Amino acid sequence: MKKSTIAIIGMTIAVVTIVSTFIKDNDAGTLFGYEIDIWMYRLIWLALFGVILNGYLQERKNT
């Protein structure tokens, strides 16, 4: 699989995870077995999305 395909899949998973936290009525998210505040959980997933998007845009610019 190409790197760009993996990046798009990763970004999709991040967006779906963020949106699903707004749909579900949870007070905490679970990350690596630890429960953390839902807003911190969303922020971590948003940061992950940003990192993947940045890598995707850099790769796309170089080709």
Secondary structure as GFF3:
##gff-version 3
##sequence-region A 1 63
A	DSSP	alpha_helix	3	23	.	.	.	ID=ss1
A	DSSP	beta_strand	28	31	.	.	.	ID=ss2
A	DSSP	beta_strand	34	37	.	.	.	ID=ss3
A	DSSP	alpha_helix	38	62	.	.	.	ID=ss4
###
